[in-house]
Amino acid sequence: MRGSKLLIAGALCLGLSLGASDARAASCGNTAAGFPAWLADFQRQAAASGVSSRTVKAALGGLRYNAKVIRRDRNQKSFKLSFKQFLARRAPPSTIAIGRKRLRQHAVVLDRVERKYGVPKEVIVSIWGLESGFGRFMGDIPIFSSLATLAYDCRRSKFFTNELMSALRIADRGAMRIRDMKGAWAGEIGQTQFLASSYERYAVDFDGDGRPNLIRSKPDVFASTANFLRRHGWRKGADWSPGTANYGVLRDWNRAEVYRKTIAYMATQLRN
């Protein structure tokens, strides 16, 4: 939603290196006309891949082409701002002040996460703030509606078809209930806006309740975010300013220079 890390200035922020499955339905389209036929074909392919027919029907049955999602995909203006403009909009002093409060409020669990994963708590809280306003703005669009529409759309059909398959697998194994799978317009889930394929790979059950919950469990949110960065090469104890190896890791979180520069700036402000 606020911090959609998926599509930035026409680039994919996560998907180019995720190596998700290569499932895709027959033919894409750029209008609503072909969506029902595409969806029927995809449902057959999803069932053939091993997703239960019950999950396929519950998640995809009756879906319609979501023109609002396509409009949002074509109109991503915030990532075209200068760093100064983006910073003023997304990480003004008031937001950094809230970040400092959240650092204090969740100090115990953030310290545990930092010890285990080697990712500074200031970086985690900066991402949390930028992605969802510290959990306040996670999005309320059913992700199967978003992902199915974007998978059908020709612009990035293969990428989003893989994300849709990941979302179905998450639901099929009971990791999340379909009715809870709501998020931003591009299908991101939770307080730090994980794509479904990243949820599959990096989500962590840090509160010990048996399953990762990136919507309601802050320990799971913090640990999963740190796990993503660590597994992309984060260097414990090293700097994260522009030009460093850790700054390069932030590119795997978000490919927009203005966005990762803001993460780095905000984290430094929180540490200071």
Disulfide bonds with the S-S distance in Angstrom:
Cys28-Cys154 2.07
